[in-house]
Amino acid sequence: MATTRTTFTVDHALAEQARQLGVNISAAARAGVESAVRHALAMADRAAYERHPEKIDGFWAEAEAWGDE
């Protein structure tokens, strides 16, 4: 997997607290970005569905009946 190096700033007190607690800031940042991207994708999917909701299609009721034969 290719990676991209990035830099961000963290409040000094928060960084010190993370160090004292043994929190890997880089790993925590990666996990946070992953979570934010998953959330943004889910919101984009929901917005797309709300713009173009599914419509009831009578075909599927007949298709399900085929299995009963």
C-alpha positions as CSV (number, residue, x, y, z in Angstrom):
1,M,0.0,0.0,0.0
2,A,1.4,3.4,-0.9
3,T,1.4,6.0,1.8
4,T,1.5,9.8,1.9
5,R,3.5,11.6,4.6
6,T,1.5,14.5,6.2
7,T,2.1,16.9,9.1
8,F,-0.4,18.3,11.6
9,T,-0.3,20.1,14.8
10,V,-1.5,19.0,18.2
11,D,-1.9,21.1,21.3
12,H,1.2,20.7,23.5
13,A,-0.8,19.6,26.6
14,L,-2.6,17.0,24.5
15,A,0.6,15.7,23.0
16,E,2.2,15.4,26.5
17,Q,-0.9,13.6,27.9
18,A,-0.7,11.2,24.9
19,R,3.0,10.6,25.6
20,Q,2.3,9.9,29.3
21,L,-0.4,7.5,28.4
22,G,1.6,5.7,25.7
23,V,-0.7,6.8,22.9
24,N,0.9,6.5,19.5
25,I,-0.2,9.8,18.0
26,S,0.6,8.7,14.4
27,A,-1.5,5.6,14.8
28,A,-4.3,7.5,16.5
29,A,-4.3,10.1,13.7
30,R,-4.5,7.4,11.0
31,A,-7.4,5.7,12.8
32,G,-9.1,9.1,13.1
33,V,-8.7,9.9,9.4
34,E,-10.0,6.4,8.5
35,S,-13.0,6.8,10.7
36,A,-13.7,10.3,9.3
37,V,-13.5,9.1,5.7
38,R,-15.8,6.1,6.4
39,H,-18.3,8.5,8.0
40,A,-18.0,11.0,5.1
41,L,-18.6,8.2,2.6
42,A,-21.7,7.0,4.5
43,M,-23.1,10.5,4.6
44,A,-22.4,10.9,0.8
45,D,-24.2,7.6,0.1
46,R,-27.1,8.6,2.3
47,A,-27.3,12.0,0.5
48,A,-27.3,10.2,-2.9
49,Y,-30.0,7.9,-1.8
50,E,-32.1,10.8,-0.5
51,R,-31.7,12.6,-3.9
52,H,-32.6,9.4,-5.8
53,P,-34.6,7.0,-3.5
54,E,-35.4,3.5,-4.7
55,K,-38.8,3.0,-6.2
56,I,-41.1,0.0,-5.6
57,D,-40.6,-2.4,-8.5
58,G,-43.4,-5.0,-8.9
59,F,-41.1,-7.3,-10.8
60,W,-39.4,-8.5,-7.6
61,A,-42.6,-9.8,-6.0
62,E,-43.1,-12.0,-9.1
63,A,-39.4,-13.0,-9.0
64,E,-39.7,-14.2,-5.4
65,A,-42.7,-16.2,-6.3
66,W,-40.6,-18.2,-8.8
67,G,-38.9,-19.9,-5.9
68,D,-42.2,-21.3,-4.7
69,E,-42.8,-23.4,-7.8
